[in-house]
Amino acid sequence: MLADGTAQNPEDRSTQFVPVEGGETTSAGTMLVVAYLLMWAILIGFVLTSWMRQKKLDARLSELERSLGPGPKS
């Protein structure tokens, strides 16, 4: 063994699972649900923001077309 408690040889290491005390308290299922909710919230926010920007752009384009007046007659 080294001074820091690690084994030098692979044979010296434990081959048994030993759980860590005081580790994660949140389950993987909870983190998965939170991740999906966060991704949906980001997607919905992006779609709503894009929709609002498109609505403003359409209004601006309509105003510009009105200010230019009718096009040339052919």
PDB file of N, CA, C and O in Angstrom:
ATOM      1  N   MET A   1       0.833  -1.192   0.000  1.00  0.00           N
ATOM      2  CA  MET A   1       0.000   0.000   0.000  1.00  0.00           C
ATOM      3  C   MET A   1       0.874   1.250   0.000  1.00  0.00           C
ATOM      4  O   MET A   1       1.957   1.271   0.585  1.00  0.00           O
ATOM      5  N   LEU A   2       0.380   2.292  -0.669  1.00  0.00           N
ATOM      6  CA  LEU A   2       1.051   3.581  -0.667  1.00  0.00           C
ATOM      7  C   LEU A   2       0.611   4.371   0.558  1.00  0.00           C
ATOM      8  O   LEU A   2      -0.306   3.967   1.273  1.00  0.00           O
ATOM      9  N   ALA A   3       1.259   5.482   0.789  1.00  0.00           N
ATOM     10  CA  ALA A   3       0.957   6.309   1.953  1.00  0.00           C
ATOM     11  C   ALA A   3      -0.471   6.869   1.910  1.00  0.00           C
ATOM     12  O   ALA A   3      -1.072   7.105   2.958  1.00  0.00           O
ATOM     13  N   ASP A   4      -1.024   7.087   0.690  1.00  0.00           N
ATOM     14  CA  ASP A   4      -2.374   7.651   0.594  1.00  0.00           C
ATOM     15  C   ASP A   4      -3.466   6.578   0.663  1.00  0.00           C
ATOM     16  O   ASP A   4      -4.643   6.906   0.523  1.00  0.00           O
ATOM     17  N   GLY A   5      -3.112   5.312   0.874  1.00  0.00           N
ATOM     18  CA  GLY A   5      -4.099   4.254   1.054  1.00  0.00           C
ATOM     19  C   GLY A   5      -4.470   3.519  -0.216  1.00  0.00           C
ATOM     20  O   GLY A   5      -5.331   2.639  -0.180  1.00  0.00           O
ATOM     21  N   THR A   6      -3.845   3.850  -1.346  1.00  0.00           N
ATOM     22  CA  THR A   6      -4.154   3.158  -2.593  1.00  0.00           C
ATOM     23  C   THR A   6      -3.238   1.965  -2.772  1.00  0.00           C
ATOM     24  O   THR A   6      -2.117   1.948  -2.264  1.00  0.00           O
ATOM     25  N   ALA A   7      -3.720   0.968  -3.498  1.00  0.00           N
ATOM     26  CA  ALA A   7      -2.933  -0.248  -3.727  1.00  0.00           C
ATOM     27  C   ALA A   7      -2.013  -0.057  -4.915  1.00  0.00           C
ATOM     28  O   ALA A   7      -2.353   0.627  -5.880  1.00  0.00           O
ATOM     29  N   GLN A   8      -0.837  -0.674  -4.833  1.00  0.00           N
ATOM     30  CA  GLN A   8       0.107  -0.598  -5.935  1.00  0.00           C
ATOM     31  C   GLN A   8      -0.219  -1.627  -7.010  1.00  0.00           C
ATOM     32  O   GLN A   8      -0.103  -1.328  -8.199  1.00  0.00           O
ATOM     33  N   ASN A   9      -0.613  -2.796  -6.630  1.00  0.00           N
ATOM     34  CA  ASN A   9      -0.894  -3.868  -7.576  1.00  0.00           C
ATOM     35  C   ASN A   9      -2.393  -4.030  -7.736  1.00  0.00           C
ATOM     36  O   ASN A   9      -3.148  -3.824  -6.786  1.00  0.00           O
ATOM     37  N   PRO A  10      -2.838  -4.404  -8.955  1.00  0.00           N
ATOM     38  CA  PRO A  10      -4.269  -4.660  -9.126  1.00  0.00           C
ATOM     39  C   PRO A  10      -4.758  -5.798  -8.230  1.00  0.00           C
ATOM     40  O   PRO A  10      -5.922  -5.799  -7.828  1.00  0.00           O
ATOM     41  N   GLU A  11      -3.907  -6.756  -7.910  1.00  0.00           N
ATOM     42  CA  GLU A  11      -4.308  -7.879  -7.065  1.00  0.00           C
ATOM     43  C   GLU A  11      -4.597  -7.434  -5.630  1.00  0.00           C
ATOM     44  O   GLU A  11      -5.355  -8.094  -4.920  1.00  0.00           O
ATOM     45  N   ASP A  12      -3.998  -6.319  -5.198  1.00  0.00           N
ATOM     46  CA  ASP A  12      -4.178  -5.832  -3.832  1.00  0.00           C
ATOM     47  C   ASP A  12      -5.525  -5.109  -3.640  1.00  0.00           C
ATOM     48  O   ASP A  12      -5.961  -4.890  -2.510  1.00  0.00           O
ATOM     49  N   ARG A  13      -6.171  -4.746  -4.749  1.00  0.00           N
ATOM     50  CA  ARG A  13      -7.433  -4.022  -4.647  1.00  0.00           C
ATOM     51  C   ARG A  13      -8.567  -4.956  -4.273  1.00  0.00           C
ATOM     52  O   ARG A  13      -8.507  -6.159  -4.529  1.00  0.00           O
ATOM     53  N   SER A  14      -9.585  -4.403  -3.674  1.00  0.00           N
ATOM     54  CA  SER A  14     -10.763  -5.172  -3.297  1.00  0.00           C
ATOM     55  C   SER A  14     -11.569  -5.517  -4.545  1.00  0.00           C
ATOM     56  O   SER A  14     -11.694  -4.688  -5.446  1.00  0.00           O
ATOM     57  N   THR A  15     -12.099  -6.692  -4.606  1.00  0.00           N
ATOM     58  CA  THR A  15     -12.935  -7.105  -5.732  1.00  0.00           C
ATOM     59  C   THR A  15     -14.401  -7.105  -5.330  1.00  0.00           C
ATOM     60  O   THR A  15     -15.246  -7.602  -6.075  1.00  0.00           O
ATOM     61  N   GLN A  16     -14.705  -6.572  -4.196  1.00  0.00           N
ATOM     62  CA  GLN A  16     -16.043  -6.564  -3.640  1.00  0.00           C
ATOM     63  C   GLN A  16     -16.618  -5.156  -3.725  1.00  0.00           C
ATOM     64  O   GLN A  16     -15.893  -4.173  -3.571  1.00  0.00           O
ATOM     65  N   PHE A  17     -17.942  -5.060  -3.972  1.00  0.00           N
ATOM     66  CA  PHE A  17     -18.599  -3.752  -3.996  1.00  0.00           C
ATOM     67  C   PHE A  17     -18.785  -3.253  -2.575  1.00  0.00           C
ATOM     68  O   PHE A  17     -19.346  -3.945  -1.725  1.00  0.00           O
ATOM     69  N   VAL A  18     -18.305  -2.043  -2.333  1.00  0.00           N
ATOM     70  CA  VAL A  18     -18.473  -1.423  -1.021  1.00  0.00           C
ATOM     71  C   VAL A  18     -19.153  -0.077  -1.251  1.00  0.00           C
ATOM     72  O   VAL A  18     -18.552   0.806  -1.863  1.00  0.00           O
ATOM     73  N   PRO A  19     -20.402   0.110  -0.774  1.00  0.00           N
ATOM     74  CA  PRO A  19     -21.096   1.374  -1.000  1.00  0.00           C
ATOM     75  C   PRO A  19     -20.419   2.525  -0.263  1.00  0.00           C
ATOM     76  O   PRO A  19     -19.848   2.351   0.813  1.00  0.00           O
ATOM     77  N   VAL A  20     -20.498   3.693  -0.870  1.00  0.00           N
ATOM     78  CA  VAL A  20     -19.905   4.890  -0.281  1.00  0.00           C
ATOM     79  C   VAL A  20     -20.889   5.472   0.722  1.00  0.00           C
ATOM     80  O   VAL A  20     -22.080   5.591   0.432  1.00  0.00           O
ATOM     81  N   GLU A  21     -20.410   5.823   1.863  1.00  0.00           N
ATOM     82  CA  GLU A  21     -21.256   6.434   2.889  1.00  0.00           C
ATOM     83  C   GLU A  21     -21.421   7.919   2.591  1.00  0.00           C
ATOM     84  O   GLU A  21     -20.456   8.599   2.244  1.00  0.00           O
ATOM     85  N   GLY A  22     -22.660   8.422   2.728  1.00  0.00           N
ATOM     86  CA  GLY A  22     -22.907   9.858   2.545  1.00  0.00           C
ATOM     87  C   GLY A  22     -22.837  10.301   1.102  1.00  0.00           C
ATOM     88  O   GLY A  22     -22.474  11.446   0.832  1.00  0.00           O
ATOM     89  N   GLY A  23     -23.174   9.429   0.162  1.00  0.00           N
ATOM     90  CA  GLY A  23     -23.119   9.772  -1.264  1.00  0.00           C
ATOM     91  C   GLY A  23     -24.358  10.515  -1.717  1.00  0.00           C
ATOM     92  O   GLY A  23     -24.965  11.261  -0.948  1.00  0.00           O
ATOM     93  N   GLU A  24     -24.728  10.307  -2.969  1.00  0.00           N
ATOM     94  CA  GLU A  24     -25.901  10.953  -3.567  1.00  0.00           C
ATOM     95  C   GLU A  24     -27.164  10.600  -2.802  1.00  0.00           C
ATOM     96  O   GLU A  24     -27.347   9.453  -2.393  1.00  0.00           O
ATOM     97  N   THR A  25     -28.028  11.572  -2.610  1.00  0.00           N
ATOM     98  CA  THR A  25     -29.293  11.309  -1.947  1.00  0.00           C
ATOM     99  C   THR A  25     -30.450  11.376  -2.931  1.00  0.00           C
ATOM    100  O   THR A  25     -31.562  10.980  -2.583  1.00  0.00           O
ATOM    101  N   THR A  26     -30.227  11.864  -4.156  1.00  0.00           N
ATOM    102  CA  THR A  26     -31.265  11.960  -5.167  1.00  0.00           C
ATOM    103  C   THR A  26     -31.222  10.717  -6.043  1.00  0.00           C
ATOM    104  O   THR A  26     -30.151  10.306  -6.489  1.00  0.00           O
ATOM    105  N   SER A  27     -32.373  10.122  -6.288  1.00  0.00           N
ATOM    106  CA  SER A  27     -32.403   8.918  -7.108  1.00  0.00           C
ATOM    107  C   SER A  27     -32.216   9.273  -8.579  1.00  0.00           C
ATOM    108  O   SER A  27     -32.452  10.408  -8.996  1.00  0.00           O
ATOM    109  N   ALA A  28     -31.794   8.292  -9.347  1.00  0.00           N
ATOM    110  CA  ALA A  28     -31.576   8.498 -10.779  1.00  0.00           C
ATOM    111  C   ALA A  28     -32.896   8.782 -11.486  1.00  0.00           C
ATOM    112  O   ALA A  28     -32.938   9.566 -12.434  1.00  0.00           O
ATOM    113  N   GLY A  29     -33.976   8.146 -11.029  1.00  0.00           N
ATOM    114  CA  GLY A  29     -35.286   8.387 -11.633  1.00  0.00           C
ATOM    115  C   GLY A  29     -35.733   9.826 -11.467  1.00  0.00           C
ATOM    116  O   GLY A  29     -36.287  10.420 -12.392  1.00  0.00           O
ATOM    117  N   THR A  30     -35.496  10.384 -10.299  1.00  0.00           N
ATOM    118  CA  THR A  30     -35.863  11.780 -10.046  1.00  0.00           C
ATOM    119  C   THR A  30     -35.049  12.717 -10.931  1.00  0.00           C
ATOM    120  O   THR A  30     -35.586  13.671 -11.494  1.00  0.00           O
ATOM    121  N   MET A  31     -33.765  12.446 -11.050  1.00  0.00           N
ATOM    122  CA  MET A  31     -32.918  13.298 -11.897  1.00  0.00           C
ATOM    123  C   MET A  31     -33.332  13.199 -13.358  1.00  0.00           C
ATOM    124  O   MET A  31     -33.262  14.193 -14.081  1.00  0.00           O
ATOM    125  N   LEU A  32     -33.765  12.011 -13.813  1.00  0.00           N
ATOM    126  CA  LEU A  32     -34.218  11.838 -15.192  1.00  0.00           C
ATOM    127  C   LEU A  32     -35.486  12.644 -15.446  1.00  0.00           C
ATOM    128  O   LEU A  32     -35.605  13.313 -16.472  1.00  0.00           O
ATOM    129  N   VAL A  33     -36.430  12.581 -14.517  1.00  0.00           N
ATOM    130  CA  VAL A  33     -37.674  13.344 -14.660  1.00  0.00           C
ATOM    131  C   VAL A  33     -37.384  14.841 -14.681  1.00  0.00           C
ATOM    132  O   VAL A  33     -37.952  15.567 -15.497  1.00  0.00           O
ATOM    133  N   VAL A  34     -36.517  15.307 -13.806  1.00  0.00           N
ATOM    134  CA  VAL A  34     -36.154  16.725 -13.769  1.00  0.00           C
ATOM    135  C   VAL A  34     -35.484  17.139 -15.086  1.00  0.00           C
ATOM    136  O   VAL A  34     -35.755  18.221 -15.608  1.00  0.00           O
ATOM    137  N   ALA A  35     -34.617  16.281 -15.620  1.00  0.00           N
ATOM    138  CA  ALA A  35     -33.942  16.594 -16.883  1.00  0.00           C
ATOM    139  C   ALA A  35     -34.948  16.704 -18.030  1.00  0.00           C
ATOM    140  O   ALA A  35     -34.852  17.613 -18.854  1.00  0.00           O
ATOM    141  N   TYR A  36     -35.916  15.776 -18.086  1.00  0.00           N
ATOM    142  CA  TYR A  36     -36.934  15.843 -19.132  1.00  0.00           C
ATOM    143  C   TYR A  36     -37.794  17.089 -18.978  1.00  0.00           C
ATOM    144  O   TYR A  36     -38.095  17.752 -19.971  1.00  0.00           O
ATOM    145  N   LEU A  37     -38.197  17.422 -17.755  1.00  0.00           N
ATOM    146  CA  LEU A  37     -39.000  18.629 -17.540  1.00  0.00           C
ATOM    147  C   LEU A  37     -38.235  19.886 -17.945  1.00  0.00           C
ATOM    148  O   LEU A  37     -38.799  20.803 -18.542  1.00  0.00           O
ATOM    149  N   LEU A  38     -36.960  19.917 -17.617  1.00  0.00           N
ATOM    150  CA  LEU A  38     -36.136  21.067 -17.990  1.00  0.00           C
ATOM    151  C   LEU A  38     -36.013  21.193 -19.507  1.00  0.00           C
ATOM    152  O   LEU A  38     -36.105  22.294 -20.049  1.00  0.00           O
ATOM    153  N   MET A  39     -35.805  20.075 -20.189  1.00  0.00           N
ATOM    154  CA  MET A  39     -35.691  20.124 -21.651  1.00  0.00           C
ATOM    155  C   MET A  39     -37.000  20.567 -22.294  1.00  0.00           C
ATOM    156  O   MET A  39     -36.979  21.351 -23.243  1.00  0.00           O
ATOM    157  N   TRP A  40     -38.149  20.077 -21.794  1.00  0.00           N
ATOM    158  CA  TRP A  40     -39.435  20.513 -22.324  1.00  0.00           C
ATOM    159  C   TRP A  40     -39.662  22.000 -22.077  1.00  0.00           C
ATOM    160  O   TRP A  40     -40.168  22.706 -22.949  1.00  0.00           O
ATOM    161  N   ALA A  41     -39.290  22.474 -20.895  1.00  0.00           N
ATOM    162  CA  ALA A  41     -39.448  23.903 -20.581  1.00  0.00           C
ATOM    163  C   ALA A  41     -38.603  24.760 -21.520  1.00  0.00           C
ATOM    164  O   ALA A  41     -39.059  25.798 -22.000  1.00  0.00           O
ATOM    165  N   ILE A  42     -37.373  24.323 -21.780  1.00  0.00           N
ATOM    166  CA  ILE A  42     -36.501  25.066 -22.703  1.00  0.00           C
ATOM    167  C   ILE A  42     -37.087  25.059 -24.113  1.00  0.00           C
ATOM    168  O   ILE A  42     -37.085  26.089 -24.788  1.00  0.00           O
ATOM    169  N   LEU A  43     -37.591  23.906 -24.566  1.00  0.00           N
ATOM    170  CA  LEU A  43     -38.178  23.808 -25.903  1.00  0.00           C
ATOM    171  C   LEU A  43     -39.413  24.691 -26.031  1.00  0.00           C
ATOM    172  O   LEU A  43     -39.566  25.405 -27.022  1.00  0.00           O
ATOM    173  N   ILE A  44     -40.294  24.647 -25.034  1.00  0.00           N
ATOM    174  CA  ILE A  44     -41.510  25.475 -25.081  1.00  0.00           C
ATOM    175  C   ILE A  44     -41.149  26.955 -25.046  1.00  0.00           C
ATOM    176  O   ILE A  44     -41.756  27.758 -25.754  1.00  0.00           O
ATOM    177  N   GLY A  45     -40.161  27.323 -24.226  1.00  0.00           N
ATOM    178  CA  GLY A  45     -39.700  28.712 -24.185  1.00  0.00           C
ATOM    179  C   GLY A  45     -39.139  29.165 -25.522  1.00  0.00           C
ATOM    180  O   GLY A  45     -39.393  30.288 -25.958  1.00  0.00           O
ATOM    181  N   PHE A  46     -38.377  28.294 -26.173  1.00  0.00           N
ATOM    182  CA  PHE A  46     -37.809  28.628 -27.475  1.00  0.00           C
ATOM    183  C   PHE A  46     -38.909  28.819 -28.522  1.00  0.00           C
ATOM    184  O   PHE A  46     -38.868  29.772 -29.299  1.00  0.00           O
ATOM    185  N   VAL A  47     -39.889  27.916 -28.542  1.00  0.00           N
ATOM    186  CA  VAL A  47     -40.980  28.014 -29.514  1.00  0.00           C
ATOM    187  C   VAL A  47     -41.801  29.277 -29.272  1.00  0.00           C
ATOM    188  O   VAL A  47     -42.137  29.981 -30.224  1.00  0.00           O
ATOM    189  N   LEU A  48     -42.130  29.578 -28.011  1.00  0.00           N
ATOM    190  CA  LEU A  48     -42.904  30.794 -27.719  1.00  0.00           C
ATOM    191  C   LEU A  48     -42.139  32.063 -28.084  1.00  0.00           C
ATOM    192  O   LEU A  48     -42.713  33.006 -28.627  1.00  0.00           O
ATOM    193  N   THR A  49     -40.844  32.081 -27.784  1.00  0.00           N
ATOM    194  CA  THR A  49     -40.024  33.245 -28.133  1.00  0.00           C
ATOM    195  C   THR A  49     -39.960  33.429 -29.650  1.00  0.00           C
ATOM    196  O   THR A  49     -40.074  34.548 -30.150  1.00  0.00           O
ATOM    197  N   SER A  50     -39.777  32.331 -30.372  1.00  0.00           N
ATOM    198  CA  SER A  50     -39.729  32.406 -31.838  1.00  0.00           C
ATOM    199  C   SER A  50     -41.060  32.873 -32.405  1.00  0.00           C
ATOM    200  O   SER A  50     -41.095  33.673 -33.340  1.00  0.00           O
ATOM    201  N   TRP A  51     -42.157  32.374 -31.839  1.00  0.00           N
ATOM    202  CA  TRP A  51     -43.480  32.769 -32.306  1.00  0.00           C
ATOM    203  C   TRP A  51     -43.718  34.260 -32.086  1.00  0.00           C
ATOM    204  O   TRP A  51     -44.245  34.939 -32.968  1.00  0.00           O
ATOM    205  N   MET A  52     -43.335  34.776 -30.920  1.00  0.00           N
ATOM    206  CA  MET A  52     -43.519  36.196 -30.631  1.00  0.00           C
ATOM    207  C   MET A  52     -42.656  37.066 -31.549  1.00  0.00           C
ATOM    208  O   MET A  52     -43.105  38.106 -32.031  1.00  0.00           O
ATOM    209  N   ARG A  53     -41.420  36.632 -31.787  1.00  0.00           N
ATOM    210  CA  ARG A  53     -40.552  37.405 -32.685  1.00  0.00           C
ATOM    211  C   ARG A  53     -41.097  37.405 -34.103  1.00  0.00           C
ATOM    212  O   ARG A  53     -41.039  38.427 -34.787  1.00  0.00           O
ATOM    213  N   GLN A  54     -41.633  36.257 -34.561  1.00  0.00           N
ATOM    214  CA  GLN A  54     -42.212  36.175 -35.906  1.00  0.00           C
ATOM    215  C   GLN A  54     -43.437  37.064 -36.022  1.00  0.00           C
ATOM    216  O   GLN A  54     -43.656  37.697 -37.055  1.00  0.00           O
ATOM    217  N   LYS A  55     -44.238  37.112 -34.961  1.00  0.00           N
ATOM    218  CA  LYS A  55     -45.428  37.966 -34.962  1.00  0.00           C
ATOM    219  C   LYS A  55     -45.031  39.440 -35.090  1.00  0.00           C
ATOM    220  O   LYS A  55     -45.650  40.181 -35.853  1.00  0.00           O
ATOM    221  N   LYS A  56     -44.007  39.867 -34.351  1.00  0.00           N
ATOM    222  CA  LYS A  56     -43.523  41.251 -34.448  1.00  0.00           C
ATOM    223  C   LYS A  56     -42.965  41.538 -35.838  1.00  0.00           C
ATOM    224  O   LYS A  56     -43.179  42.619 -36.388  1.00  0.00           O
ATOM    225  N   LEU A  57     -42.253  40.571 -36.402  1.00  0.00           N
ATOM    226  CA  LEU A  57     -41.672  40.749 -37.733  1.00  0.00           C
ATOM    227  C   LEU A  57     -42.765  40.868 -38.785  1.00  0.00           C
ATOM    228  O   LEU A  57     -42.652  41.687 -39.698  1.00  0.00           O
ATOM    229  N   ASP A  58     -43.826  40.062 -38.674  1.00  0.00           N
ATOM    230  CA  ASP A  58     -44.951  40.149 -39.612  1.00  0.00           C
ATOM    231  C   ASP A  58     -45.633  41.509 -39.523  1.00  0.00           C
ATOM    232  O   ASP A  58     -45.997  42.087 -40.547  1.00  0.00           O
ATOM    233  N   ALA A  59     -45.809  42.023 -38.308  1.00  0.00           N
ATOM    234  CA  ALA A  59     -46.440  43.332 -38.132  1.00  0.00           C
ATOM    235  C   ALA A  59     -45.569  44.427 -38.746  1.00  0.00           C
ATOM    236  O   ALA A  59     -46.074  45.349 -39.387  1.00  0.00           O
ATOM    237  N   ARG A  60     -44.272  44.316 -38.545  1.00  0.00           N
ATOM    238  CA  ARG A  60     -43.355  45.311 -39.104  1.00  0.00           C
ATOM    239  C   ARG A  60     -43.347  45.270 -40.627  1.00  0.00           C
ATOM    240  O   ARG A  60     -43.295  46.307 -41.288  1.00  0.00           O
ATOM    241  N   LEU A  61     -43.400  44.053 -41.175  1.00  0.00           N
ATOM    242  CA  LEU A  61     -43.416  43.904 -42.627  1.00  0.00           C
ATOM    243  C   LEU A  61     -44.706  44.465 -43.216  1.00  0.00           C
ATOM    244  O   LEU A  61     -44.678  45.104 -44.268  1.00  0.00           O
ATOM    245  N   SER A  62     -45.834  44.234 -42.550  1.00  0.00           N
ATOM    246  CA  SER A  62     -47.118  44.781 -43.012  1.00  0.00           C
ATOM    247  C   SER A  62     -47.086  46.307 -43.002  1.00  0.00           C
ATOM    248  O   SER A  62     -47.572  46.958 -43.927  1.00  0.00           O
ATOM    249  N   GLU A  63     -46.504  46.866 -41.935  1.00  0.00           N
ATOM    250  CA  GLU A  63     -46.393  48.330 -41.843  1.00  0.00           C
ATOM    251  C   GLU A  63     -45.514  48.884 -42.956  1.00  0.00           C
ATOM    252  O   GLU A  63     -45.826  49.928 -43.529  1.00  0.00           O
ATOM    253  N   LEU A  64     -44.445  48.211 -43.260  1.00  0.00           N
ATOM    254  CA  LEU A  64     -43.548  48.642 -44.333  1.00  0.00           C
ATOM    255  C   LEU A  64     -44.251  48.555 -45.684  1.00  0.00           C
ATOM    256  O   LEU A  64     -44.111  49.456 -46.511  1.00  0.00           O
ATOM    257  N   GLU A  65     -45.001  47.488 -45.916  1.00  0.00           N
ATOM    258  CA  GLU A  65     -45.728  47.353 -47.186  1.00  0.00           C
ATOM    259  C   GLU A  65     -46.782  48.440 -47.326  1.00  0.00           C
ATOM    260  O   GLU A  65     -46.985  48.964 -48.422  1.00  0.00           O
ATOM    261  N   ARG A  66     -47.459  48.790 -46.226  1.00  0.00           N
ATOM    262  CA  ARG A  66     -48.453  49.869 -46.268  1.00  0.00           C
ATOM    263  C   ARG A  66     -47.792  51.219 -46.553  1.00  0.00           C
ATOM    264  O   ARG A  66     -48.331  52.038 -47.298  1.00  0.00           O
ATOM    265  N   SER A  67     -46.622  51.441 -45.954  1.00  0.00           N
ATOM    266  CA  SER A  67     -45.961  52.741 -46.158  1.00  0.00           C
ATOM    267  C   SER A  67     -45.423  52.890 -47.580  1.00  0.00           C
ATOM    268  O   SER A  67     -45.291  54.012 -48.068  1.00  0.00           O
ATOM    269  N   LEU A  68     -45.115  51.794 -48.245  1.00  0.00           N
ATOM    270  CA  LEU A  68     -44.616  51.867 -49.617  1.00  0.00           C
ATOM    271  C   LEU A  68     -45.742  52.104 -50.606  1.00  0.00           C
ATOM    272  O   LEU A  68     -45.512  52.612 -51.704  1.00  0.00           O
ATOM    273  N   GLY A  69     -46.937  51.744 -50.229  1.00  0.00           N
ATOM    274  CA  GLY A  69     -48.072  51.956 -51.124  1.00  0.00           C
ATOM    275  C   GLY A  69     -48.176  50.823 -52.138  1.00  0.00           C
ATOM    276  O   GLY A  69     -47.427  49.847 -52.083  1.00  0.00           O
ATOM    277  N   PRO A  70     -49.114  50.974 -53.058  1.00  0.00           N
ATOM    278  CA  PRO A  70     -49.315  49.935 -54.048  1.00  0.00           C
ATOM    279  C   PRO A  70     -48.126  49.847 -55.000  1.00  0.00           C
ATOM    280  O   PRO A  70     -47.445  50.840 -55.258  1.00  0.00           O
ATOM    281  N   GLY A  71     -47.894  48.660 -55.511  1.00  0.00           N
ATOM    282  CA  GLY A  71     -46.786  48.451 -56.441  1.00  0.00           C
ATOM    283  C   GLY A  71     -47.093  49.007 -57.818  1.00  0.00           C
ATOM    284  O   GLY A  71     -48.208  49.461 -58.074  1.00  0.00           O
ATOM    285  N   PRO A  72     -46.108  48.974 -58.703  1.00  0.00           N
ATOM    286  CA  PRO A  72     -46.333  49.495 -60.071  1.00  0.00           C
ATOM    287  C   PRO A  72     -47.327  48.621 -60.825  1.00  0.00           C
ATOM    288  O   PRO A  72     -47.355  47.400 -60.672  1.00  0.00           O
ATOM    289  N   LYS A  73     -48.137  49.280 -61.638  1.00  0.00           N
ATOM    290  CA  LYS A  73     -49.119  48.563 -62.442  1.00  0.00           C
ATOM    291  C   LYS A  73     -48.439  48.035 -63.687  1.00  0.00           C
ATOM    292  O   LYS A  73     -47.656  48.744 -64.319  1.00  0.00           O
ATOM    293  N   SER A  74     -48.731  46.788 -64.048  1.00  0.00           N
ATOM    294  CA  SER A  74     -48.142  46.256 -65.271  1.00  0.00           C
ATOM    295  C   SER A  74     -49.203  45.853 -66.250  1.00  0.00           C
ATOM    296  O   SER A  74     -48.888  45.381 -67.343  1.00  0.00           O
TER     297      SER A  74
END
